[in-house]
Amino acid sequence: MAAESSPSLYSEARETSGVVSSTNLLQGGGPIGMANPARSSFALKTSISLDSGFGNDEEVKMQLAAQQRKKAKKKKNPILINVSATRYQVVREVGEQYGTLTSKEDDLNCYLFWSDAVIQSEKVADLKPYQRVNHFPGMGEICRKDCLARNMMKMVKAHPDSYSFVPKTWILPGDYTALQNYALELKKKRKHKTFIVKPANGAMGHGICLYRSAEKIPQLEHMVVQEYIDKPYLIDGYKFDLRVYILMTSCDPLRIFLFNDGLVRMSTEPYSPPTEGNIDQLYMHLTNYSINKKNDNFDRTEDISAGSKRSLQYLKDMLRKEDVDVNTLWKNIADILVKTILVAEPHVLHNYRMCRSGQIGDSVCFEILGFDIMLDRKLRPWLIEINRAPSYNTDTALDYNIKYALLNDTFRLLNMKLSDKRKGMAAQKAETQKRLMRPSRRSETDMTDFDRRKANIEKRKEELRAKLAQVRKENAKEDYENRNIGHFQRIFPPVDKAKKELYERLLSDAFQLLLSGSGKASSWKKDVAGLFPSKLQENTILDMLEQCDLEAEDNGKASRGPKPLSSMPTIANDRPEEDFASTPKEGSDVDAEEPTRPSHTASSAIRPSRSAQRPRSARPMSSTRRVPTGQKSRSLTRPTSSKGMQRSSSHQTLTESFSTELRARQEESTCKTLDALNEMKIKFPGKTDEEAKDILDQIMEHWKYHKPRIASYWLVKLDSIKRRKVIDIVRTNVKAVLQRTWKCSDVESIRIYRIVSKVFNRLLWSHGQGLWNCFSSAGDSWETMFSKSSDNVTPLEMSCCRRVVQLCRDCLLIVYQFAAESRSNPTVSRSAAAGLERTMTPHSRGTPIRSLGPTNPWSRSGSTMDGIVPVSQKMSRLYPGAGGERA
């Protein structure tokens, strides 16, 4: 927006007359570069047709009618904007850029209702999901002077440091005694303060007066008394205040935008500290435009550096010339605005949810608020008052340019589309059908353990799906805002983590303090976290859904019968101690080939059955009352025998000792696995270990050069099959290590292998994006999938996973470098490709790893174990030059 061109645009629009009105010219040419070629061409054709003199009036009318029909045909379903409740012409002009204006008060099909007055809650409740209105219910809690003072005083008591930007305030007549006591304290200290008295619900400076002594203030009804800021910052000797605009697009979740321009409203008499002689000179002490414009000294010049009304950009430039840190000042003002909105949020959210109970979709309300900020001589900002219906009068070119840009960016951020109506109504209909067709809930006493677990899993999956849809919607909305933010900047939710924690704490206290008397604090305080963006990322929720599917699958397997246990067969009642190592009885699901002794591969999740934990004497006796499964009961008429108690104690001690030994062996095997993984490293075909290490170091040293090339190779050039083959290099060798350390050929039953398999799948997530994320500064995103998992991963198991991820990273770098050298040297011999058999080698003080079978899976020429494919077979298709072939 060029300041020099603003007056010419404004005067040109005002002075235009004739067939085409000034409004049409403004809509066609548009201020601040908002051109509309279609509208301009229509105005030009109309002028030529009327002035050329060809044809009669009927032909002209027919031509105009044809043009209007053609225009209406292009716009079959216009976005209707109801402007019947506004008197501002600039609102109508901006509205025509985004839809068709209508003045019917009872038009219920409009997409947007713009009103200069407060909207009744009933009208907000009647809005359809696709409609918008420019006011929030409950915003009067900070826009009325008495309500603002009352709410601010509560927050000042709880957080005096955070809310020190409000002058001391008293609400009459309730605080009249406190005001007089404060005046007595000032008198004892021989200090003099000036007080300003305002009507509680006044506007435009009506009814404002100043007092040099609080003792002279009458005890009036509905009045607010504030300490007067008698040492303000001056511009050319004149007092001023700032009109700062914010846009609140939603209250659930809360989103606030700050407009980067505004108005500097100056008084029209040179300022002097208040005395008994000048205390009645309102043109000196008040900065309200509605008051000062009546003064003959009001300067209406078009010069932005000399008028009585200037822009915020001018003030910023002036302060920069005086070596003032404008960025810090602007951040302090933004902080004041957010903290003030946090005070109103509990009331606004409560009223909005009462109006829109059970409704879904985006917020139907938005609001532009005008904050009046004053700077003292130390450039400390103070909050004076808030206007929920700021004036959009355009008496000057400066007013027009700033307010047009404000409204234009606001309409753009609203993102009204023709499809909103269809989508909103469809979503509302689907929600209604879902509510009506919801199946009746079964009593928990009638549900089996399997059904109860299944219901819990389904409920959690439904919650996660809803959360996933919400996160995706928030991400799409944020992306649109970032691309169409215009002159706004988003100040809530904040980007800074420290500010976010502070605002969350202030908001929680605001709910507790401001709603405590109404009994709503307990029900609303838990929703504070929902006002901030979701902390869960999309990939994390997908992992949690995958975990739910695995739990559902395990639950289904458990319902079909007990899983074969190779480590601990079922223990029958009254069995002697030596039977723990015996073979299970006939009819059990344990395979005959399973070992009869406890195996070291048992997972920590495997626990003895309840029959093993509870002897026969402790079983529930027959009774008419149904005892839930898994609960112990005891006969009320016959005490338990001492023999049975001894037997129970013996079995319990034996079970605990066995579990302790099992956990110790598992931990020992996991430690051996970690040591073996740490000894493993990626080997470059045809190069020594030192040379392979140097290659990895050089790639990381010149990471800025290699990063785009590795990304292109991994994410673009390799398809999903080849990416999986790269990961399988590490997977196959890790599997061999587990077979050796755990002395078990069936690694599928080992807990650490199941955990590592989840990591491998995570690295291949989103077409290889999971592994690529591990190269970023905020890597290790795979670790988040264990945060909500039902299995508790031990630190030792997490260390194994981290080592596996590091091996996968190194493997990708080696594969990338080998492919690059193969492209530069097409005549790669088969010996280099055959060397891929030893892509991963153990690094263990020169001692080779011995396999379980007759051959060593790590050897160069020996045959492989069953189920282990040589690395060369997996990788021969990944390299363009390997084996004499080109990709």
N, C-alpha and C positions, 0 to 999 in steps of 0.2 A: 504494500500500500504506500504509494508515494504521497508525501505530505503536500508537495507543491501542486500536484494535479487534483487534489481533493476539492479546492474551492471552485475550480473551473467546471468539474463534473457536476457539482451541486448547483452552481448558478445556471449552467446550461439546462439542467432539468427543470429548474424553477421558472426560467424565462420562456420556455417553449410554450407556444400556444397554437391554436388553429384546429385543423381537423384531427391531428394526432395529439392527444393530451400529454402532459408532462409525465403522468404515471406510465403511459405506454412507452415513452422514450426511456424512462428509467428501467422498465422491464426489458426493453429491447437492447439498449446499450449497456445498462447495468453499471453501477458504481464498482469501484475497486476491482475492475477487470472482469466482472461477472457478465460476460457477453452472452447474448442469446440470439444466434443468427436467424433462427426460424422466426422469432418474434420481430426482429428488425426488418427482415425481408417482407413480412406481412404488412408492417406499418408503411414501408416504402411503396409497395404496390397499391395500397389504399390511397396514398397521397397522389400518385401518378394518375390513378383512375379518376379521382375527383377533380384534379386540376387540368387534365389534358383537354377537356371539352369535347371529346369524341363520344357520341351516343347520348342517350337521354338518361333520365334518372332511373328508369326501370332496368336498363342494361347494367347500370352501376350496381343496383341492388341485387340483380341476378348474379353478377360477378362476385359480390361480397358473400352472398348466400352459398355459392359454389365453393368458395374458399373455406367458409366455415364448415360446410359438410365434409370437405376433404380433411380438414383439421380434426373434426370429430371422429372421422373414420379411423384416423391413425391412433386415436386415443379412445379405444372402445370402453375400457374400464379405468377411468381416471381415479387418482388418489384424491379424495375429497377432503378439504381442510375447512373447518367451520371457524369463521372469523367474526361471527355475529356479536361476540361478547368483548371485542377489542376495538379501541378507538384509534389505534396507532397505524398510520399508513405504511410505515416501514415493515411492520409484521405482514401486512397484506402483500407487499412487493416481494419479500423473501418467500412467502408461502406460494406465490405463483410460480416460482422457480422449481418447486417440488410437487406441485399438484394443482388441482382446480379448486378455486375458492367457492364457498357457498355461505349464504347468510341466513339460512333457515335454522331457526333455533331448535326445532323439533326434528332435524335430520339425524336419524340414528345410524346411518351408514357411513358416517365420516370416519376417516382414519385418524384425524387429529382435531381436537377441540382446544382452541386458544382463548383464554379468558383473562381479563385484567383483574378480576376479583377472585376471592377464595372460592374453591369448588366444594360443594357439599359432599359429605361422605356417601350419601345415597347415590349420587351420580357416578362416583368412582366405582361403587359396587355394581352398577348396571352396565359398566363398560364391557365390551367383548374383548377377547384376548388380543386382537389385532389393533385395537384402538388406543389412542394416547391422549393425555390431558396434561397441561403444563403446570400442575400444582400437586403437591403431596398433602394428604390429610395429616394433621398434627404438626405441621411446620410452624404454627403459631407459638410453639413452646420456646422458640428462640427469636421470632420476629416481633412479638409483643415485648415492649421494654420491660414490663413487670415480670413476665414469665422468664425472659432471658436473665434478669437479675436474680430471680429466685433459684433457677437451676444452676446458674454460675456460682452463687454463694455456697451451694452444697458441694460443688466440685472444688471450690477454692479451699474449703475446710479439709477435704480429703487429700488434695494435691496442690498445696500452695505454690510450689515451684513451677508446676506445669501450667497453672492458670493464673499467672501473675500479670496477664496482659489486659485485665479488665479494671477500670478505675473503681474505687470503693463506692458501693451503691447501697441505697436504702429505699425501701418501698413504703410509702405512706398510705394509710396511717399506722400500719402495724409496727414499723421500725422507727417511729418518731422518737420514742424514748432513747433508743440506741443512738440515734443521730444527735440528740441533745447531750448525751453522755460523751460522745466523741468530741463535740464542740467544747465541752468543759475541759477535757484532756488537752486539747489544743491551746486553750486559754491558759492553763497552768504552765504549759511549756513555752508560752509566749510565741506561738506560731499562728499565722493567719492563712486560712484557706478560703478559696472561692468555690461556691457550690452552684451547680446548674440544675434547674428543676424542669422536668419535661412531663407532659401527659403520658400515662401508661400506654395508651393506644393511639397516640398522636402521630402525625406525619407532616412532612413539608415545612417543618419548623414552627407550626402553629402552637401557641401556648407556652413557648420556651422563655424562661427568664433566669437571670443570674442574681445571686445574693453573696455579699461579702461576709456575712456572718450567718451561721446555721440557726442562731437564736431568732432571727427574723423570719425564718421560713414558716409559713402557716401550716397547720395540720389539716391538709386538704385530702380529699378522697382521690384514689386512683392517680397518684403522682409518683414519679421516680426522681430521686435526688442522687446526683453523682458529684464526685470531686472534679473540679474544673482543671483541665490541663493548662496551667498558666504559663508554661514555658515551651511553646510549640516550636517546631522547625519552620522557618519563614522562607518564602520565595519573594525576592525583591521587597522585603518588608511587610508582606501580606501573609496572614494565616491561611491555611488550606487543609483540606482533607482529601482522601483518595476514595474513589468509588471503584471497587474491585469486584469483578463478576466471576462467579463459579457456576458450573453446570453439574447438577446431580441427576444422573441418568437412571439410577436404581438405588433402592434401599435394602434389597435382599437378593444378591449381595450388594454391599455399599460400594458405589463408584462415584468419584468426585473428580471434576476437571476444572482447572484454573485457566481463565482467559488471560493471555499475556499482555493485554492492553487494557486501558481503562481511562477514567477521567480524573483530572486534578481540578477540584472545585475550590476557587479562591474567594476570600472575602473581598469587599470593595472599599474598605477603609484601612489605612496602614495600622498595623497592630501595635498596641501598647498594653503592658500588664494591667489587669483589672484594678480599678480604683473606684472610690465612691463617685467620682465625677464622670467616668466613662462606662460605668457598668450597664447603663441602659442603651449603649450604642451597639445594637445587634448587628449592624453591617460590619463592625470590627471583630466581634467575638464569634459570630456564627458564619458557617461556610455553606449553608443550604442554598442551593441554586434558586429555589422558589422564593427566597427572601431577597437575595442579593440582586436578582434580575430587576427588581423594582427600583433599585438605586440608580441615580443618574450617572454615577461613576462606573457602572458596569460596562466593561470593555468587550464589545462584540466583534473586534477586529478578526480578520482571517489569519493573522500572523500567529502561529502556534506558540511563539515565544513571548507574546505580549498581551494576550487576551486574559479575561477573567476565568476562562475555562480552557484547560490545556490537557494534553494527553499524558498518559503514564510513560509512554516511550520518551517524551520530552524530559520528564523528571529523571528517568534513568540516565539519559545522556548527560544531563546537567550534573548529576551526582558523580558520574564517572569522571567528568572533567575536574571535580573536586577531590579526586582520589578516594572515593567512597567505594567500599566493597558492595556493589549492587547485588551480586549473586547471593551473598549471605543475607542481605536485607530482604530479598525476594523469598528466600527459603524461610526466613522467620515469619514473613507474612503468610506464606502457604501453611506453615505449621499452626498459626493461629486459626486459620480458616478450618483446617481439618479438626482441630480440637473443639472448635465451636460446633461443628456438625456432629461430632461424637456425642455432644450433650443432647442434641435433638434426636439422635438415632433411636434410643429406646422408645420415645413417644411416637415417632414417625413409623417405626416398624410395627409397633402394636396396632396403631390405627390402620395401617395399610393391610395388615393381615386380617384384621376384623372386617375390613371392607371386601377383601379378596380371599376369603376363607375357602379353601378347597380349589382355588383357581391355579392353573398351570400356565407356563409360558413366561415371556419376558415381562418386565415391569410396564404397567400401563401408565405410570406417572413419571414425569420428569419435571425439573424446576430450575430456573435461572434465579439466583439470589444475588442481590447487590449488597456487598459489605462496605461499611464506612469505616475506614482506617485513618488514624491520625498519628503523625510522627512528632515526637518531642525533639528538643534541640540536640539530644544525643542519638537521634535517629532510631529510637526504640518505638516499635509500632504498638498502638493501643486500639482495642476494639471499641467502637462507639455504639453502633447499632447495625441491624440487619433489615433489609427490605425484601419482602417476598414478592412484591410487584414493582420492580424498579421501573422508572419512567423510560419510555422509548420515544420521547419527543425528540424531534430532529430540527431544533431551531437554528443550528449552525451546521456548517459542513463537517466540522470535527465530530459532532454528535452523530451525524448521519453515517459517516464512514465507520466509526467504531461500532455502532449498534447494528449496522447492516452486516458487518463481518461477524459479530457475535451471533446474530440470529442465523446467518447463513451456515456457519460451522455447526451450530446446534442442530439445525434441520438435517445436515449431512450425517452427524453422528447418530441421529435417531434411526437412520437406515430404514425408512418406510418403503415397503415394496408391495406390489399388487398381490403377490403370492402369500403375504402375511395373513390375509383373510381366510384363504382356503386352508392353509396349514394350521392356523389357530383354531378354526372351527373343527377341523378333523381331529386335532389333538384333544380338544374338549369333548368331542363325541366319544373318542376312544377311552378317555379317562372315565366318562360316565358309564360306558358299557363294562369297563373293567370293575368298577365299583358295584354295579348291579349284578354282574355274573360271577362275583367272587364266591367260591365254594364255602360251605359252612365249615367252621373249624371243629375238628374232632377233639374230644376231651383227651388230655394227656394220659389219663388213667386207662383209656382204651387203646392207646398206641403201644406197640412193641418198641423195644430198643432200636431195632432197625428202622422202623417208621419214624421214630423221633429223630434219629440221626439224619435220616434222609430229609425230613422236613426242615431241620436246622440248616443243612447244606443248601437246600433250595432257597430258603429265605436269605441266606447270605449271598448266594449267587444273584438273586433278584436285586438286593441292595447294591452289589458291586456293578451290575449292569446299569442301574440308575445313576450311580456315581460316575461310571465311565461316560455315559451320555452327557452328564453335566460337565465333566472335565472337557470333553471334546467341544461342547457348545461354548464354554468359557474361552477355550483356546481360539476358536473361530471368531468369536466376538472381539477378543483382544487383538487378533490379527487385523480385523477390519478397522478397529479404532486406531491402531498404529498407522494404517495407510490413509486414513481420512481424518486425522486429528486436527488438521488446520492450525489455527492460532491457539488451540488449547494445549495444555499439558496435564497429564494425569497425576494427581497428587494423592489419590487413595484408590486402591491399595498401594502402599509405598514399595519401592524397590529395596530400600535399605532395611536390612534385617533388624537392626537395633530400633529403628523407628516403628517397624511393624510390631515388635514385642511391646514397645511403649504404648502404642495405640490400642493394642489388644487388652492390655492391662487397664488402661483408662476406660475403654468401652465396657469391660466387665464391671468395673466399679460404678460406671454410670447406670447400668441396668440395676445394680443392687441399691444405689442411693436414690435414684429418681423414681423407681417403680416399687420401692419397698413398702410404701404405705398402701398400695393398691392390691397387694397380694399377687402381683404378676412376676416379681423378680425371680422366684424359683423356677417358673415355667419358661422364662425367656432367657435366663442367663446361660442355659446350656446351648442356646443357638448363637452365641457370640462367635464361636469358631466358624459358623456357616456364613458370616458376613464377610469373611476373608476368602480369597481364592483357595481352592483345594490344595492341600499340601501333597496329595498323591499325584504322581505323574501317570500318564496314560499307560506306559509300559509296566509300571508297578501294578496297576489294577488288572492288566491282562495276565500278569504272572499270578496274581491272587485268584483270578478266575480259573486259570489252569490248575492251580493247587486245589481248588474246590472240585474240579472235574476228577482229579486224581483221588481225592478223598471219597468222592461218590463211587468211583470205580472200586476202591478198596472196600468200601461199605457193602457194595454189591457182592464182592467176592466173599466177604465175611458172612453174608446172609446165606450163601449156598453151603456153608460148612466151614470147619476150621481149616486154616491154611496148613499145609504140611510143614512140620517143624523138624528141621534136621538137627537142631541143637538140644531140644528139650521135649521129649514126648510127654503125653498126658500122663499124670500120675493118678493111679486109682487110690481109692480110700483104703486106709489100714494096711498100706503096703509097707514092707520093711524098708529101711534106709538104702540097702543095696539095690533095690528095684529102680532107683532113679536112673541107673545106667543100662537098664534092660530094654528089650525091644517092646514096642507097644503091642497091645493085644490085637487080635484079629478084628476086622471090621473097621479099624481106624483108617484115616485117610493118609497115613504116613506111608510112603513108598517103601518097598522092601529093600531097595538099594541104598536107602539113607543110612548113615552110620548110627549105631546104637548108643554111642557116647556123645556127650555135649560137644558140639563143634565150636571152633573159635570164630566162625563167621556169623554167629547169631547177632541180630541187630539189637540195639539197646531198646528198641521199641517193643521187642518180644518179651512178654511177661508170663509167668505161670498162670495157668487157668485157675478159676475160682474154686474148682473142686480140689485143686492141689493145695490151696491156701486154707481150706476149711474142712476139718475132719467130719466124720459121720455124726458124731455126737453134737456138733454145732449146727447141724442142718435144721431148718425150721420144721417144727412139728405141724401135723395136720391141724387145720383150724378153719373155721367158717370165714375168717377174715383173710382176704387175699394179700399175701406178702409180696411186694415188688421184687423183681429179680435182682439179685446181687446184694440184698440186705440180709443181715444175720438176725435170727430170732431165737428165742429161748423159751422153753415151756415155763408157764407161770405156776404150775402145780408141782413140778418135779425139778429139783435142782440138778445141775449138770454134774456128772460123776467126776471124781478126781482123776480117774484113769483117762477119761476123755480129755480133760484139761491138759494132762501131761502129754497126751498124744498130739494135741493141737499145738502146744508149745514146742514140742520136738520138731514137728513139721515146719512151723514158722521159722524157727532158728535155722533149720537146714535150708529152707528156701532163701532166707536172707544171706546166708553164707555163700550159697551157690550164685546168687545174683551179684554179690560183691566180687567173687572170683571171676565171674563172666565179664563184668565191667572192667576189671583190671586187665584181663587178657585182651579185650577189645581196645583199650587205651594203649596197651603195649604194641599191638599190631598196627594201630593208627600211627604211633610214633615211628615205627619202622617204615610205614608207607611214606610219611613225610620226609624221612631221611633219604629214602630211595628217590623220591621226586626231586629233592634238592640236588641230588647227584646227577640227575639227568640233564642233558642239554641238547640243543639242536646242532646237528652236524651238517656242514655245507659239503655237498658231493665234490670230491676231488681236492678238498682243502683240509688242512689240519684244524685242530680245535682252536688254536690261537688265532689262525687266520679267520675262522668263522666268528670268533669273538670280536676281532678287529672290524669285521664287516658290520656287525650289529652296532658297535660303538660309533662307527662312521655314519651310519644311517641316522642314529639318534642325535649325533652332533650336528648334522646338516638336515635336521628334521623339517625346517621350513621349505627346503627344496624337495624333499622326498614326499612330504605329506600329501599334496594333491595327486601325485603319481600313484602312491600306494592306495589312496582312496579310489581313484579311477580304476586301478587294477582289481581291487578287492570287491568294490561295490558295483562296478559296471561291467568290466570285461569277463569276470568269472560268473558263471551261472550258479544256480543253487546246488547243482550236483557237484561242481568242482569246489565250491566253497565248503561243502560238507566233507569232501575228500581231504581238504587241508586240515580241518578239525579232526578227521579220523586218524590222521598221522599221530596226533597226540593221544587220541582216545584209545587206539589199538595198543600203544606202548604202555599207557597207564593201566590198561586192562591186564597186560602181561605182568606188570609190577605187582598188582593186587593178587594175581594168581600165585606169585612167588612168596610175597610177604604173609598172606593169609592162608597159604597152603590149601587152596580150594580152587577147583576148576570152574565151579559155578559162581562167578562173581556177581551175578544178578541178585543173589541173596545177601550180599554184603551191603551194609548201610552206607559206608563211605562211597561205594560205587554208585548207589542210587543218588546220592547228593551230588557227586561229580557229574553224573549224567544230566541232572537239571542244569548245571552250569554250562555244559556243552550245548544243550538245547537253547539256553539263553544267549550264548554267543552267536548262534545262527539266527536269532530273532530278527524279524524285519529285514530279510534279505542280507544278513551279515552285519546289520547295523549294531548288534549287540557287541560284537568283537571290536568294531571300529570305535565305539564309545569308550572302550578301555584305553585308547590312545589319547583321549582328550584330558584336559586338566581336571575336569569333574568326572573322571572315569569311575570304574568300579560300580556302575549302575546295576550290575548283576547281583550285588550284595543285598539290594532292597527286596529281592524276592523271598529272602529268608525272614524278613521282619514280621510278616503276617502268617508265616508258615506254622502249622500245628506241631511240626518237629523242631525241637530245640537243637540247633547246630552248635556244637562245642567249639571253643577257640582253636583246638587242635584240628578239627575238621575244616574250619574256616581257613586255616593256614594251608591246608592241602589244596583247597579250592583256589586260593590266591596263587599258589605255585603252578597249578594247572593252567590258570589264565595267563600267567607269565610265559609258560611254555607255548601256548597258542599264539601269543603275540610274537615271540621270537620265531616261531615256525612260519607265520605269515611274512615276516621280514625276509627270512631266508628264501622262501618260495618266490617272493617278489624280486629279490636280487638275482636269483638263479634264472628267472624268466627274462629279466633285463639282459643278462649276459648271453642267454641263448638267442635273443633277438639280434644282439650285436654281432654274434658269432654263429651263423646258421649251421656250420659244420661241427656241431657238438658231437663228440663220439658217444657211442653207446655205453662206454665205460663210465662216463660221467652220469648218465641217466641210471645206470645200474647201481651207482653209488648211493642212490636214494634209499636203498635197502637199509642203510645205516644213517638215515636222516636224524634219528634220535639215538643217542648213545649214553650209557651211564658214565659218570665221571667219578670213579671210586678208587682212587689211589692205585690205578693200574690193575685192579682185580675185575675180571669179567663177571657178568651176572650169569648165574646158572639157572637154567629153566627147570620146570618140573618134569618135563618129558625127556626122551632120549636125545633130543636136539635142542640147541640153544636158539631161541627166537631172535636173538640179537646178533647172531653170527652172520657173516657175509655170504657164506655158501651153503649153510645147513638148511634143511627143510624147516618149515614153520610148524607151529603147533596147530591143533585143530581150531578153526574159527579165527585164526590170526592171518590176515592177508599181508604179504610182503609190501613194504612201503613203496617199492618201485612200481608194483602193479597199480597202486592207487594214484601215484603222482605222474606216471608217464604221459598222461593226457593233459596235464596242467601246463606243460612247458612247450612253447612253440618249436624249439629246436631239439628237444629230447628225442632220441631214437631216429634222427633224420627226418622228422615230420615237422611241419609248421602248422600252427593253429589257424 
